[in-house]
Amino acid sequence: MSDYNSFWFVDTRDQKVNLKRWIIWGVLLFLFVSVGTYICMKSIYNPIPSYEIHSDILAVKVEDAKATNINGYVKGMIENATSEELSGKYIKCDFYNKEDELKGTEYIEIGTIQSGETKKYEVQFKYDKIEKFILTIVDNKEN
């Protein structure tokens, strides 16, 4: 016969064993919640179906472009295909919804890029329901 203190996971006579069990359960719960949150967040992001790139001097590639109902990101690579060093350039990203209304614009400074050099870029935005974006290489933020 057992008393009310004898659960399968609690042994009131040995507190070290109890502490180990609670730590293990805490770590397992943390891992379960972390993995579940990561999987759920990744499934919320949808690819952005269409985009345009307007660049004469740099080769711009889009590797990944995804959006949720409220935010998203665009990742890619730029390469200086010219024979000269370029500096003072920006990547201008115009974001549009499915009615082709401009929702917002983001700029990323490229910095100095040598001839033949490749750089990664990432644009994060907080606009809702983005269906299209246009990347343009500009000289300043006012273009």
Buried (B, 14 or more C-beta within 10 A) or exposed (E): EEEEEEEEEEBEEEEEEBEEBEEEEEEEEEEEEEEEEEEEEEEEBEEBEEBEBEBEEBEBEBEEBBBBEEBBBBBBEBBBEBEEEBEEBBBBBBBBBEEEEEBEBBBBEBEEBEEEEEBEBEBEBEBBBBBBBBBBBBEEEEE
